[in-house]
Amino acid sequence: MISVQKGRFMRVLVLGATGRIGRMMQWAWADVNRVSPLWQSREDPGRAGWIGCDILHDPEGLKAACARADVILTLAGVTPALGADLGQNGALALAAQRAAGGRPHLLASSAAVYGRAGGPCRESDAVQPVAPYGIAKRAMEQAVLATGGPVTCLRIGNVAGADQILGRAGQGEALTLDRFADGRTPRRSYIGPATLARVLADLAIAAGQGRAPPAILNVAAPGTVEMGALLDMAGCPWTPRPAPPEAIAEVALDISALSRFTRLDPASGTAAALVAEWRAYEQAARTPT
């Protein structure tokens, strides 16, 4: 692989740019002058900086799109909320890996692969996914890593605003949270949309310059946050319920490896910072362009 000369904008093809996290990236990367993104959608929107191709059914178009980039960032995927076949996550990832042609490939996975693994979860730990989504994402990782090409599976923590808590807040839906015997609500590693965008830019630049991130990398802000604290900070009402036996109290990601590629504000994982980033994105999304 030929690394990109320092000082030049890194050309990043973002697959799945119309999804929730993809839209967050469009917002946040508008102010990032270190990367030059090419956004992919299934249909060509006819705008500069965009390309239309079907990841699963247009291999030549996908290969041509990858040829225009230094680094491939795959955000495309299927979540339980979409009601589609979760097995498509593996198919999408493999299609992107084949089309990348040896270029660095950053692939969005999920902290859900850890399941009931005790924290702090390290990339080298054995994983115990329990939910269908986590099981599908782990199968995706295994399939892509088996190709032997340059790829980094990004085990991303909950993204504020793309999660099942803040992402549903303000939609008129009554929110209910598990409350455990110690009085706490579920604790998770989170990351705000602006922080995530900056981290992904740092990782893309490192990969494109030949400083390849490891095959598996946790991505989150420091620490964990209670879901109840997030909703309280956002001013969103919620109702507690006794946590069932299968509920997972905490998923905490160890981000020691991530810290070798980017610098994170120690406060970026607090409820205040996460809600502020989410509100900034929501405000921008509501503002006509």
C-alpha positions in Angstrom: 0.0 0.0 0.0 1.3 3.5 -0.9 0.7 5.9 1.9 -0.7 9.4 1.3 1.7 12.3 1.6 1.3 14.3 4.8 -0.3 17.7 4.2 -2.7 16.5 1.6 -6.4 16.1 2.4 -7.3 12.5 2.9 -9.8 11.3 0.4 -12.4 9.2 2.3 -15.2 7.2 0.6 -18.1 7.0 3.1 -20.3 4.1 2.4 -23.8 4.4 3.9 -23.7 8.1 4.1 -27.5 8.5 4.2 -27.9 6.5 7.4 -28.2 8.2 10.9 -24.5 8.2 11.6 -23.7 9.1 8.0 -25.9 12.2 8.3 -24.0 13.1 11.5 -20.7 12.7 9.7 -21.9 15.1 6.9 -22.8 17.7 9.6 -19.6 17.3 11.6 -17.1 16.9 8.7 -18.3 20.2 7.1 -15.9 21.9 9.5 -13.1 19.3 9.2 -10.5 20.5 6.7 -8.2 17.5 6.9 -10.4 15.1 4.9 -12.0 15.2 1.5 -15.1 13.0 1.7 -16.9 11.3 -1.1 -20.4 10.3 0.1 -22.2 7.2 -1.2 -25.9 6.6 -1.4 -27.8 3.9 -3.3 -29.3 6.5 -5.7 -27.1 9.3 -7.1 -28.5 12.6 -5.6 -26.8 14.6 -8.3 -24.8 16.7 -5.9 -21.1 17.5 -5.9 -19.2 15.1 -3.6 -21.7 12.4 -3.9 -21.8 9.1 -5.9 -24.7 6.7 -6.4 -24.1 2.9 -6.4 -25.7 -0.1 -4.8 -23.1 -1.8 -2.5 -24.5 -5.3 -2.9 -25.6 -5.2 -6.6 -23.2 -2.9 -8.4 -19.7 -4.3 -7.8 -18.2 -2.4 -10.7 -19.7 0.9 -9.6 -18.5 0.3 -6.1 -15.0 -0.5 -7.2 -14.9 2.7 -9.3 -16.0 4.7 -6.3 -13.3 3.1 -4.1 -10.7 3.9 -6.8 -11.4 7.6 -6.1 -10.5 7.4 -2.4 -7.5 6.7 -0.2 -9.5 5.2 2.6 -12.8 3.4 2.7 -15.2 4.1 5.7 -18.1 1.7 5.8 -21.0 2.9 7.9 -23.6 1.0 5.8 -25.4 -1.7 7.8 -28.6 -3.0 9.1 -30.0 -2.4 12.6 -32.9 -4.1 14.4 -34.9 -0.9 14.0 -34.8 -1.3 10.2 -36.5 -4.7 10.4 -34.3 -6.1 7.7 -32.1 -9.2 7.6 -29.2 -8.6 10.1 -27.1 -11.0 8.0 -26.8 -8.3 5.4 -24.2 -6.6 7.7 -21.7 -9.3 6.7 -22.7 -9.1 3.0 -22.3 -5.3 2.9 -18.9 -5.5 4.7 -17.5 -8.1 2.4 -18.7 -6.3 -0.7 -16.9 -3.2 0.5 -13.8 -5.1 1.5 -13.5 -6.7 -2.0 -14.1 -3.4 -3.7 -11.5 -1.6 -1.6 -8.7 -3.2 -3.6 -6.2 -3.2 -0.7 -7.0 0.3 0.4 -7.4 0.8 4.2 -10.9 -0.1 5.2 -12.5 1.3 8.4 -15.6 -0.8 9.1 -18.2 0.2 11.6 -19.0 -2.6 14.0 -20.5 -2.3 17.5 -19.9 -2.6 21.2 -22.9 -5.0 21.1 -20.4 -7.8 20.2 -19.2 -7.8 23.8 -22.6 -8.7 25.2 -22.2 -9.9 28.7 -18.4 -9.6 28.7 -17.2 -7.9 31.9 -15.7 -4.4 31.6 -13.6 -2.7 30.8 -13.9 -4.6 27.5 -10.6 -4.9 25.7 -10.3 -5.8 22.0 -8.4 -8.9 22.9 -11.1 -10.2 25.3 -13.4 -13.1 24.4 -16.8 -11.7 23.4 -20.2 -13.0 24.4 -22.8 -11.4 22.1 -26.3 -12.2 23.2 -28.6 -10.1 21.1 -29.1 -10.9 17.4 -27.6 -7.6 16.4 -24.4 -8.3 18.4 -24.2 -11.8 17.0 -24.6 -10.5 13.5 -21.9 -7.9 13.9 -19.5 -10.4 15.3 -20.1 -12.7 12.4 -19.4 -9.7 10.1 -16.1 -9.0 11.8 -15.0 -12.6 11.5 -15.9 -12.8 7.8 -14.1 -9.6 6.9 -11.0 -10.3 9.0 -10.7 -13.7 7.4 -10.1 -12.0 4.0 -6.7 -10.9 5.2 -6.9 -7.5 3.7 -6.3 -4.2 5.5 -9.4 -3.6 7.6 -10.1 -2.3 11.1 -13.4 -3.3 12.7 -14.5 -0.3 14.8 -16.4 -1.4 17.9 -18.3 1.8 18.4 -20.0 2.5 21.6 -23.5 4.1 21.8 -23.6 7.3 19.6 -25.5 10.1 21.3 -28.6 10.7 19.1 -28.2 7.5 17.1 -28.9 5.3 20.2 -32.2 3.9 21.6 -32.3 6.6 24.3 -31.6 10.1 23.0 -32.4 8.9 19.5 -36.1 8.4 20.6 -36.3 11.4 22.9 -38.7 14.1 22.0 -40.7 11.9 19.7 -43.8 11.6 22.0 -42.8 8.1 23.0 -42.9 7.1 26.7 -39.4 6.0 27.6 -38.7 3.3 30.1 -35.4 2.4 31.6 -34.2 -0.6 33.6 -33.3 0.2 37.1 -31.0 -2.3 38.9 -30.8 -3.2 42.6 -28.2 -0.6 43.2 -30.6 2.1 42.0 -28.7 2.8 38.8 -29.8 2.7 35.2 -27.8 0.9 32.4 -24.3 2.3 32.0 -22.7 2.4 28.6 -19.7 3.8 26.8 -21.0 6.6 24.6 -19.5 9.1 22.1 -21.0 12.3 20.8 -21.5 12.8 17.0 -18.9 15.6 16.7 -16.3 13.7 18.7 -17.0 10.6 16.7 -16.5 12.5 13.5 -13.2 13.9 14.7 -12.0 10.4 15.8 -12.9 8.9 12.5 -11.1 11.6 10.6 -8.0 11.0 12.8 -8.2 7.2 12.1 -8.7 7.7 8.4 -5.7 10.0 8.2 -3.5 7.5 10.2 -4.6 4.6 8.0 -4.0 6.5 4.8 -0.6 7.6 5.9 0.4 4.0 6.6 -0.1 4.1 10.4 -2.7 1.3 10.3 -5.0 0.9 13.3 -5.3 -2.6 14.7 -7.7 -5.1 13.2 -10.2 -4.4 16.0 -10.5 -1.1 17.8 -12.8 0.2 20.4 -14.2 3.7 19.7 -15.9 5.6 22.5 -15.4 8.7 24.8 -13.8 8.1 28.2 -15.8 6.5 30.9 -19.4 5.4 31.0 -22.6 7.3 31.5 -26.0 6.2 32.9 -28.9 6.3 30.5 -31.0 7.9 33.1 -28.5 10.7 33.5 -28.6 11.4 29.8 -32.3 11.7 29.7 -32.3 13.9 32.9 -29.6 16.2 31.3 -31.7 16.4 28.1 -34.9 17.2 30.1 -36.7 14.1 28.8 -39.1 12.3 31.2 -38.7 8.6 31.7 -40.1 5.8 33.9 -38.0 3.2 35.7 -38.8 -0.5 35.8 -37.1 -3.3 37.7 -34.3 -4.6 35.6 -35.1 -8.2 34.3 -32.4 -10.9 34.9 -31.2 -10.7 31.3 -30.5 -7.0 31.4 -26.9 -5.9 31.1 -25.9 -3.3 33.7 -22.7 -2.0 32.1 -20.8 -2.1 28.9 -17.6 -0.2 29.3 -15.0 0.0 26.5 -11.3 0.1 27.1 -10.0 2.9 24.8 -6.3 2.6 25.5 -5.5 1.5 21.9 -7.7 4.3 20.5 -5.6 6.9 22.4 -2.6 6.1 20.2 -4.4 7.5 17.2 -6.5 10.4 18.6 -6.7 12.7 21.6 -10.0 12.6 23.5 -11.3 15.3 25.9 -11.7 13.6 29.3 -15.1 15.3 29.7 -16.4 14.2 26.2 -18.1 11.2 27.7 -20.1 13.1 30.4 -23.9 13.5 30.1 -23.5 17.3 29.6 -21.0 17.0 26.7 -23.0 14.2 25.0 -26.3 16.0 25.2 -24.6 19.2 24.0 -23.2 17.5 20.9 -26.6 15.8 20.2 -28.5 19.1 20.5 -26.0 20.8 18.2 -26.5 18.2 15.6 -30.3 18.2 16.0 -30.4 22.0 15.7 -28.3 21.9 12.5 -30.6 19.1 11.1 -33.6 21.3 11.6 -32.1 24.4 10.1 -32.9 24.9 6.4 -29.9 25.0 4.1 
